[in-house]
Amino acid sequence: MTRSPLMLTAPLLALAVLAPQAQATDTGGYARTRYPIVLAHGMAGFDQMGPVQYWHGIPDDLRKHGADVHVTAVSAFNSSEVRGEQLLRQVEQIRALTGAKKVHLIGHSHGSQSSRYVAAVRPDWVASVTAVSGPNKGSDVADLIQQTSDTAGPQFTTVLSSVVNGVGKLEAILSGHPELPQNSLGGLASLNSAGAADFNRRFPAAVPASDCGEGAPVVQGIRYYSWTGIGQFYNPLNPFDYAMTLTGLAFKGKPNDGLVGQCSAHLGRVLRNNYPMNHFHTVNQLAGLVGWGAAPVATYRTHANRLKLLGL
């Protein structure tokens, strides 16, 4: 998820009032894929913080329908490569725990790059990669923050990064992962246009050649998918919608979800690029307060069934 370190730290604190959905039992195996599903969070994210789930209600619903789901945790703020290495180690553990040869990686926002990194380094461990609202060609919000930082000078940048790193460390402690290092400048450098382009040169699998096209649907035997929403304001009760309305101004009228441009989210086979959801709604946040007509939980369930029907 491209998450702007500056714009997202305050709304993130609002998550502390949420409660997760209850666990449920398997109702027939609609989402029972051959390989485990691994969820990789975005920038400023976490797996679970007390009762708060990053993927609000999504893992529970997938499990209810038969999926083996594993929610991972990497640095809230760090480079794509560092976060990718952290995810790689967890995938290794999940394979050892389950006995599965491969996994399905689903990454939200910056979790898209983490997932792509794992697939590039160990393609034999990955059956599919799905980018949800992924800034695969960078984010205009990250570009704006980078420009502001460059203009303001190193002193401003040092203070800002220290504050954001502090938020990341607090998140890591509260989510039970105090060992995770935080590097907000590394994260920003990964998600601006230049950093994303450099990452794509080194890890080009399934990246569209054109500005708004589709990438190769299968690379080295790995299936690649993506989806995203557009629009920023759908629910007046959701504080994130107000934040996305503000950050969406950075795109100067181009279709976006508040943090990622519509075309930047394309990777591999584009399942849909215009869901009525902003960047947070695609992970059912805040507390399921999404707009009318949006069904983020069902979207993941349907995708799991898609993979199941492929024998994956």
C-alpha positions as a Markdown table, in Angstrom:
| # | Residue | x | y | z |
|---|---|---|---|---|
| 1 | Met | 0.0 | 0.0 | 0.0 |
| 2 | Thr | 1.4 | 3.1 | -0.7 |
| 3 | Arg | 1.0 | 4.8 | 2.5 |
| 4 | Ser | 2.3 | 8.2 | 3.0 |
| 5 | Pro | 4.3 | 8.2 | 6.3 |
| 6 | Leu | 3.1 | 11.8 | 6.9 |
| 7 | Met | -0.6 | 11.4 | 6.0 |
| 8 | Leu | -1.3 | 8.0 | 7.5 |
| 9 | Thr | 0.1 | 8.0 | 11.0 |
| 10 | Ala | -2.8 | 9.9 | 12.6 |
| 11 | Pro | -5.6 | 7.9 | 10.9 |
| 12 | Leu | -3.8 | 4.7 | 11.9 |
| 13 | Leu | -4.3 | 5.4 | 15.5 |
| 14 | Ala | -8.1 | 5.3 | 15.0 |
| 15 | Leu | -7.8 | 1.6 | 14.4 |
| 16 | Ala | -7.5 | 1.1 | 18.1 |
| 17 | Val | -11.2 | 1.4 | 18.6 |
| 18 | Leu | -12.0 | -1.5 | 16.2 |
| 19 | Ala | -13.0 | -5.1 | 17.1 |
| 20 | Pro | -12.3 | -8.0 | 14.8 |
| 21 | Gln | -15.0 | -10.2 | 13.4 |
| 22 | Ala | -15.6 | -13.5 | 15.2 |
| 23 | Gln | -14.0 | -16.7 | 14.0 |
| 24 | Ala | -16.3 | -19.1 | 12.1 |
| 25 | Thr | -16.2 | -22.7 | 10.9 |
| 26 | Asp | -15.8 | -24.0 | 7.5 |
| 27 | Thr | -19.0 | -24.0 | 5.5 |
| 28 | Gly | -18.1 | -26.1 | 2.5 |
| 29 | Gly | -14.7 | -25.3 | 1.1 |
| 30 | Tyr | -15.5 | -22.5 | -1.4 |
| 31 | Ala | -12.2 | -20.9 | -0.7 |
| 32 | Arg | -10.2 | -24.0 | 0.0 |
| 33 | Thr | -7.1 | -23.6 | -2.2 |
| 34 | Arg | -4.5 | -26.2 | -2.7 |
| 35 | Tyr | -1.8 | -23.9 | -1.3 |
| 36 | Pro | -2.0 | -21.7 | 1.8 |
| 37 | Ile | -2.9 | -18.0 | 1.4 |
| 38 | Val | -0.4 | -15.6 | 2.8 |
| 39 | Leu | -1.5 | -12.0 | 3.4 |
| 40 | Ala | 1.2 | -9.2 | 3.3 |
| 41 | His | 0.3 | -5.8 | 4.7 |
| 42 | Gly | 1.2 | -2.4 | 3.4 |
| 43 | Met | 3.2 | 0.5 | 4.7 |
| 44 | Ala | 2.2 | 1.7 | 8.2 |
| 45 | Gly | 0.6 | -1.7 | 8.6 |
| 46 | Phe | 0.7 | -4.7 | 10.9 |
| 47 | Asp | -0.8 | -8.1 | 11.3 |
| 48 | Gln | -2.9 | -7.6 | 14.5 |
| 49 | Met | -2.7 | -5.1 | 17.3 |
| 50 | Gly | -4.6 | -6.3 | 20.2 |
| 51 | Pro | -8.2 | -6.9 | 18.9 |
| 52 | Val | -7.4 | -4.9 | 15.8 |
| 53 | Gln | -6.9 | -6.8 | 12.5 |
| 54 | Tyr | -5.3 | -5.0 | 9.6 |
| 55 | Trp | -7.3 | -7.3 | 7.2 |
| 56 | His | -10.5 | -6.6 | 9.0 |
| 57 | Gly | -12.6 | -9.7 | 8.8 |
| 58 | Ile | -11.0 | -11.1 | 5.7 |
| 59 | Pro | -8.9 | -13.9 | 7.2 |
| 60 | Asp | -11.8 | -15.1 | 9.2 |
| 61 | Asp | -14.1 | -15.2 | 6.2 |
| 62 | Leu | -11.6 | -17.1 | 4.1 |
| 63 | Arg | -11.1 | -19.6 | 6.9 |
| 64 | Lys | -14.8 | -20.0 | 7.2 |
| 65 | His | -14.9 | -21.0 | 3.6 |
| 66 | Gly | -12.0 | -23.5 | 3.9 |
| 67 | Ala | -8.9 | -21.6 | 3.2 |
| 68 | Asp | -5.6 | -22.0 | 5.1 |
| 69 | Val | -4.7 | -18.3 | 5.8 |
| 70 | His | -1.5 | -16.9 | 7.3 |
| 71 | Val | -1.2 | -13.2 | 8.2 |
| 72 | Thr | 2.4 | -11.9 | 8.1 |
| 73 | Ala | 4.1 | -9.0 | 9.7 |
| 74 | Val | 7.0 | -6.9 | 8.4 |
| 75 | Ser | 8.4 | -3.5 | 9.1 |
| 76 | Ala | 5.7 | -0.8 | 9.0 |
| 77 | Phe | 8.2 | 1.5 | 7.3 |
| 78 | Asn | 11.1 | 0.2 | 5.3 |
| 79 | Ser | 12.4 | -0.4 | 1.8 |
| 80 | Ser | 10.7 | -3.0 | -0.5 |
| 81 | Glu | 13.8 | -5.2 | -0.3 |
| 82 | Val | 14.0 | -5.2 | 3.5 |
| 83 | Arg | 10.3 | -5.9 | 3.8 |
| 84 | Gly | 10.6 | -8.6 | 1.1 |
| 85 | Glu | 13.3 | -10.4 | 2.9 |
| 86 | Gln | 11.2 | -10.3 | 6.1 |
| 87 | Leu | 8.3 | -11.8 | 4.2 |
| 88 | Leu | 10.5 | -14.4 | 2.6 |
| 89 | Arg | 11.6 | -15.7 | 6.0 |
| 90 | Gln | 8.0 | -16.0 | 7.1 |
| 91 | Val | 7.0 | -17.8 | 3.9 |
| 92 | Glu | 9.8 | -20.3 | 4.6 |
| 93 | Gln | 8.3 | -20.8 | 8.1 |
| 94 | Ile | 4.8 | -21.3 | 6.7 |
| 95 | Arg | 6.0 | -23.9 | 4.3 |
| 96 | Ala | 7.8 | -25.8 | 7.1 |
| 97 | Leu | 4.7 | -25.5 | 9.3 |
| 98 | Thr | 2.2 | -26.6 | 6.7 |
| 99 | Gly | 4.2 | -28.9 | 4.5 |
| 100 | Ala | 3.1 | -27.0 | 1.5 |
| 101 | Lys | 5.5 | -26.6 | -1.4 |
| 102 | Lys | 4.1 | -23.2 | -2.5 |
| 103 | Val | 1.9 | -20.4 | -1.2 |
| 104 | His | -0.4 | -17.8 | -2.6 |
| 105 | Leu | 0.8 | -14.3 | -1.8 |
| 106 | Ile | -1.7 | -11.4 | -1.6 |
| 107 | Gly | -0.2 | -8.1 | -0.9 |
| 108 | His | -2.0 | -4.9 | -0.1 |
| 109 | Ser | -0.3 | -1.6 | -1.1 |
| 110 | His | 3.4 | -1.8 | -0.3 |
| 111 | Gly | 2.8 | -5.5 | 0.4 |
| 112 | Ser | 2.6 | -5.8 | -3.4 |
| 113 | Gln | 6.3 | -5.2 | -3.7 |
| 114 | Ser | 7.1 | -7.5 | -0.8 |
| 115 | Ser | 5.2 | -10.3 | -2.5 |
| 116 | Arg | 6.8 | -9.6 | -5.8 |
| 117 | Tyr | 10.3 | -9.7 | -4.2 |
| 118 | Val | 9.6 | -13.2 | -2.7 |
| 119 | Ala | 8.3 | -14.5 | -6.0 |
| 120 | Ala | 11.4 | -13.2 | -7.8 |
| 121 | Val | 13.9 | -14.6 | -5.2 |
| 122 | Arg | 12.1 | -18.0 | -4.7 |
| 123 | Pro | 9.7 | -18.6 | -7.6 |
| 124 | Asp | 9.6 | -22.3 | -6.6 |
| 125 | Trp | 7.8 | -21.3 | -3.4 |
| 126 | Val | 5.1 | -19.2 | -5.0 |
| 127 | Ala | 1.9 | -20.3 | -6.9 |
| 128 | Ser | 0.5 | -16.8 | -7.3 |
| 129 | Val | 1.0 | -13.2 | -6.5 |
| 130 | Thr | -2.0 | -10.8 | -6.2 |
| 131 | Ala | -1.5 | -7.1 | -5.8 |
| 132 | Val | -4.3 | -5.2 | -4.1 |
| 133 | Ser | -4.1 | -1.4 | -4.5 |
| 134 | Gly | -0.4 | -1.9 | -5.1 |
| 135 | Pro | 1.8 | 1.1 | -6.1 |
| 136 | Asn | 3.6 | -0.9 | -8.7 |
| 137 | Lys | 4.7 | 2.2 | -10.6 |
| 138 | Gly | 4.9 | 4.4 | -7.5 |
| 139 | Ser | 2.6 | 6.9 | -5.9 |
| 140 | Asp | 2.0 | 10.6 | -6.6 |
| 141 | Val | 1.6 | 11.0 | -2.9 |
| 142 | Ala | 5.1 | 9.6 | -2.3 |
| 143 | Asp | 6.4 | 11.9 | -5.0 |
| 144 | Leu | 4.8 | 15.0 | -3.3 |
| 145 | Ile | 6.3 | 14.0 | 0.0 |
| 146 | Gln | 9.7 | 13.5 | -1.5 |
| 147 | Gln | 9.6 | 16.9 | -3.2 |
| 148 | Thr | 8.5 | 18.5 | 0.0 |
| 149 | Ser | 11.3 | 16.8 | 1.9 |
| 150 | Asp | 13.9 | 17.8 | -0.7 |
| 151 | Thr | 12.7 | 21.4 | -0.7 |
| 152 | Ala | 12.5 | 21.7 | 3.1 |
| 153 | Gly | 16.0 | 20.4 | 3.6 |
| 154 | Pro | 17.8 | 17.7 | 5.6 |
| 155 | Gln | 16.8 | 19.1 | 9.1 |
| 156 | Phe | 13.1 | 18.9 | 8.3 |
| 157 | Thr | 13.6 | 15.4 | 6.8 |
| 158 | Thr | 15.5 | 14.1 | 9.8 |
| 159 | Val | 12.8 | 15.3 | 12.2 |
| 160 | Leu | 9.9 | 14.0 | 10.1 |
| 161 | Ser | 11.6 | 10.6 | 9.6 |
| 162 | Ser | 12.3 | 10.3 | 13.3 |
| 163 | Val | 8.7 | 10.9 | 14.2 |
| 164 | Val | 7.4 | 8.4 | 11.6 |
| 165 | Asn | 10.0 | 5.8 | 12.6 |
| 166 | Gly | 8.8 | 6.3 | 16.2 |
| 167 | Val | 5.3 | 5.5 | 15.2 |
| 168 | Gly | 6.5 | 2.4 | 13.4 |
| 169 | Lys | 8.4 | 1.3 | 16.5 |
| 170 | Leu | 5.3 | 1.8 | 18.6 |
| 171 | Glu | 3.2 | -0.2 | 16.2 |
| 172 | Ala | 5.8 | -3.0 | 16.2 |
| 173 | Ile | 5.8 | -3.1 | 20.0 |
| 174 | Leu | 2.0 | -3.1 | 20.2 |
| 175 | Ser | 1.6 | -5.8 | 17.6 |
| 176 | Gly | 4.2 | -8.0 | 19.3 |
| 177 | His | 7.1 | -7.5 | 16.9 |
| 178 | Pro | 9.5 | -5.1 | 18.6 |
| 179 | Glu | 12.5 | -6.5 | 16.6 |
| 180 | Leu | 11.3 | -5.1 | 13.3 |
| 181 | Pro | 13.5 | -2.2 | 12.1 |
| 182 | Gln | 11.9 | 1.0 | 10.9 |
| 183 | Asn | 13.2 | 3.2 | 8.1 |
| 184 | Ser | 10.6 | 5.6 | 6.8 |
| 185 | Leu | 13.0 | 7.2 | 4.3 |
| 186 | Gly | 13.8 | 3.8 | 2.8 |
| 187 | Gly | 10.1 | 3.2 | 2.4 |
| 188 | Leu | 9.5 | 6.6 | 0.8 |
| 189 | Ala | 12.4 | 6.0 | -1.6 |
| 190 | Ser | 10.9 | 2.7 | -2.6 |
| 191 | Leu | 7.4 | 4.2 | -3.3 |
| 192 | Asn | 8.1 | 7.4 | -5.2 |
| 193 | Ser | 8.2 | 7.1 | -9.0 |
| 194 | Ala | 11.9 | 6.8 | -9.3 |
| 195 | Gly | 12.2 | 4.2 | -6.6 |
| 196 | Ala | 9.4 | 2.1 | -8.1 |
| 197 | Ala | 10.9 | 2.3 | -11.5 |
| 198 | Asp | 14.2 | 1.0 | -10.2 |
| 199 | Phe | 12.5 | -1.8 | -8.4 |
| 200 | Asn | 10.7 | -2.7 | -11.6 |
| 201 | Arg | 13.9 | -2.8 | -13.5 |
| 202 | Arg | 15.3 | -5.4 | -11.1 |
| 203 | Phe | 12.0 | -7.3 | -10.5 |
| 204 | Pro | 10.1 | -6.9 | -13.8 |
| 205 | Ala | 7.8 | -9.9 | -13.6 |
| 206 | Ala | 4.2 | -9.1 | -14.7 |
| 207 | Val | 4.8 | -5.3 | -14.7 |
| 208 | Pro | 2.9 | -3.8 | -17.6 |
| 209 | Ala | 5.0 | -2.4 | -20.4 |
| 210 | Ser | 2.5 | 0.4 | -21.2 |
| 211 | Asp | 1.4 | 3.0 | -18.7 |
| 212 | Cys | -2.1 | 1.5 | -18.1 |
| 213 | Gly | -1.9 | -2.0 | -19.7 |
| 214 | Glu | -1.7 | -5.5 | -18.3 |
| 215 | Gly | 1.4 | -7.5 | -17.5 |
| 216 | Ala | 2.2 | -11.1 | -18.3 |
| 217 | Pro | -0.4 | -13.2 | -16.5 |
| 218 | Val | 2.1 | -16.0 | -15.9 |
| 219 | Val | 5.8 | -15.7 | -15.3 |
| 220 | Gln | 8.0 | -18.7 | -14.3 |
| 221 | Gly | 4.9 | -20.6 | -13.6 |
| 222 | Ile | 3.6 | -18.0 | -11.2 |
| 223 | Arg | 0.2 | -16.4 | -11.9 |
| 224 | Tyr | 0.0 | -12.7 | -11.3 |
| 225 | Tyr | -3.2 | -10.7 | -10.6 |
| 226 | Ser | -4.2 | -7.3 | -9.4 |
| 227 | Trp | -7.2 | -5.2 | -8.5 |
| 228 | Thr | -7.9 | -1.8 | -7.1 |
| 229 | Gly | -10.6 | 0.7 | -6.4 |
| 230 | Ile | -10.9 | 4.3 | -7.4 |
| 231 | Gly | -12.5 | 7.3 | -5.6 |
| 232 | Gln | -11.8 | 8.6 | -2.1 |
| 233 | Phe | -15.0 | 9.4 | -0.3 |
| 234 | Tyr | -17.7 | 6.8 | 0.1 |
| 235 | Asn | -18.7 | 6.7 | 3.8 |
| 236 | Pro | -19.0 | 9.9 | 5.9 |
| 237 | Leu | -18.6 | 7.8 | 9.1 |
| 238 | Asn | -15.1 | 6.6 | 8.0 |
| 239 | Pro | -12.3 | 9.1 | 9.0 |
| 240 | Phe | -10.0 | 7.5 | 6.4 |
| 241 | Asp | -12.4 | 8.8 | 3.6 |
| 242 | Tyr | -11.6 | 12.4 | 4.6 |
| 243 | Ala | -7.9 | 11.7 | 4.7 |
| 244 | Met | -8.1 | 10.0 | 1.2 |
| 245 | Thr | -9.9 | 13.0 | -0.2 |
| 246 | Leu | -7.0 | 15.2 | 0.9 |
| 247 | Thr | -4.2 | 12.9 | -0.3 |
| 248 | Gly | -6.1 | 12.3 | -3.6 |
| 249 | Leu | -5.4 | 15.9 | -4.5 |
| 250 | Ala | -1.8 | 14.9 | -5.2 |
| 251 | Phe | -3.0 | 13.1 | -8.4 |
| 252 | Lys | -4.3 | 16.3 | -10.0 |
| 253 | Gly | -7.4 | 14.7 | -11.4 |
| 254 | Lys | -6.1 | 11.3 | -12.4 |
| 255 | Pro | -8.2 | 8.3 | -11.2 |
| 256 | Asn | -6.9 | 7.1 | -7.8 |
| 257 | Asp | -7.9 | 5.5 | -4.6 |
| 258 | Gly | -6.4 | 8.3 | -2.4 |
| 259 | Leu | -2.9 | 6.9 | -2.3 |
| 260 | Val | -2.3 | 4.9 | -5.5 |
| 261 | Gly | -3.2 | 5.8 | -9.1 |
| 262 | Gln | -5.5 | 3.5 | -11.0 |
| 263 | Cys | -2.9 | 2.5 | -13.6 |
| 264 | Ser | -0.1 | 2.2 | -11.1 |
| 265 | Ala | -2.0 | -0.6 | -9.4 |
| 266 | His | -1.9 | -2.8 | -12.6 |
| 267 | Leu | 0.1 | -6.0 | -12.3 |
| 268 | Gly | -0.3 | -9.2 | -14.4 |
| 269 | Arg | -4.0 | -9.9 | -15.1 |
| 270 | Val | -6.0 | -7.0 | -14.0 |
| 271 | Leu | -9.2 | -8.4 | -12.5 |
| 272 | Arg | -10.8 | -5.0 | -12.0 |
| 273 | Asn | -9.4 | -1.5 | -11.6 |
| 274 | Asn | -12.5 | 0.5 | -10.6 |
| 275 | Tyr | -14.1 | -1.0 | -7.5 |
| 276 | Pro | -16.0 | 1.6 | -5.5 |
| 277 | Met | -13.5 | 1.6 | -2.7 |
| 278 | Asn | -10.6 | 3.8 | -1.6 |
| 279 | His | -7.3 | 2.6 | -0.5 |
| 280 | Phe | -8.4 | 1.5 | 3.0 |
| 281 | His | -11.7 | 0.0 | 1.9 |
| 282 | Thr | -9.8 | -2.7 | -0.1 |
| 283 | Val | -8.8 | -4.2 | 3.2 |
| 284 | Asn | -12.3 | -3.5 | 4.7 |
| 285 | Gln | -11.1 | -0.6 | 6.8 |
| 286 | Leu | -12.1 | 1.3 | 8.9 |
| 287 | Ala | -14.1 | -1.4 | 10.8 |
| 288 | Gly | -16.0 | -2.4 | 7.7 |
| 289 | Leu | -17.2 | 1.2 | 7.1 |
| 290 | Val | -17.0 | 1.1 | 3.3 |
| 291 | Gly | -19.4 | 2.5 | 0.7 |
| 292 | Trp | -22.6 | 1.2 | -0.7 |
| 293 | Gly | -22.0 | -1.4 | -3.3 |
| 294 | Ala | -18.5 | -2.3 | -2.0 |
| 295 | Ala | -17.8 | -5.9 | -0.9 |
| 296 | Pro | -14.1 | -6.2 | 0.0 |
| 297 | Val | -14.5 | -9.4 | 2.0 |
| 298 | Ala | -16.4 | -11.2 | -0.8 |
| 299 | Thr | -13.8 | -10.0 | -3.3 |
| 300 | Tyr | -11.0 | -12.0 | -1.5 |
| 301 | Arg | -13.3 | -15.0 | -1.1 |
| 302 | Thr | -14.1 | -15.0 | -4.8 |
| 303 | His | -10.4 | -14.7 | -5.7 |
| 304 | Ala | -9.6 | -17.7 | -3.5 |
| 305 | Asn | -12.3 | -19.7 | -5.3 |
| 306 | Arg | -10.7 | -18.6 | -8.6 |
| 307 | Leu | -7.4 | -20.0 | -7.5 |
| 308 | Lys | -9.1 | -23.2 | -6.2 |
| 309 | Leu | -10.8 | -23.8 | -9.6 |
| 310 | Leu | -7.4 | -23.6 | -11.3 |
| 311 | Gly | -6.2 | -26.4 | -9.0 |
| 312 | Leu | -4.0 | -24.0 | -7.0 |
